[in-house]
Amino acid sequence: CYNRTRQAAITKEILEIVGGAEALASS
């Protein structure tokens, strides 16, 4: 249960970082 929550948080952080990088690249 703890592992799943941790995995979800890590995935969310990665998506935010990738999204920010794509926004910077496209601007």
MIKE-632825 format. One record per residue (C-alpha): residue in three letters; y, z negated, x negated. Coordinates in Angstrom, 1 decimal. Example, Ala and Ser with C-alpha at 12.3 -4.5 7.8 and 13.67 -1.06 7.14 Angstrom:
% MIKE-632825
[site ALA; [-4.5; -7.8; -12.3]];
[site SER; [-1.1; -7.1; -13.7]];
***
This chain:
% MIKE-632825
[site CYS; [0.0; 0.0; 0.0]];
[site TYR; [2.4; -0.9; -2.8]];
[site ASN; [1.4; 2.2; -4.7]];
[site ARG; [2.2; 4.4; -1.7]];
[site THR; [5.6; 2.9; -1.3]];
[site ARG; [6.4; 3.3; -5.0]];
[site GLN; [5.2; 6.9; -4.9]];
[site ALA; [7.4; 7.7; -2.0]];
[site ALA; [10.4; 6.2; -3.7]];
[site ILE; [9.8; 8.2; -6.9]];
[site THR; [9.3; 11.4; -5.0]];
[site LYS; [12.6; 10.8; -3.1]];
[site GLU; [14.4; 10.2; -6.4]];
[site ILE; [13.0; 13.4; -7.9]];
[site LEU; [14.0; 15.4; -4.9]];
[site GLU; [17.5; 14.0; -5.0]];
[site ILE; [17.8; 14.8; -8.8]];
[site VAL; [16.5; 18.3; -8.3]];
[site GLY; [18.8; 18.9; -5.3]];
[site GLY; [21.8; 17.7; -7.3]];
[site ALA; [20.8; 20.0; -10.2]];
[site GLU; [20.5; 23.0; -7.9]];
[site ALA; [23.8; 22.2; -6.3]];
[site LEU; [25.5; 22.1; -9.7]];
[site ALA; [23.8; 25.3; -10.8]];
[site SER; [24.8; 27.2; -7.7]];
[site SER; [28.4; 26.1; -7.7]];
***
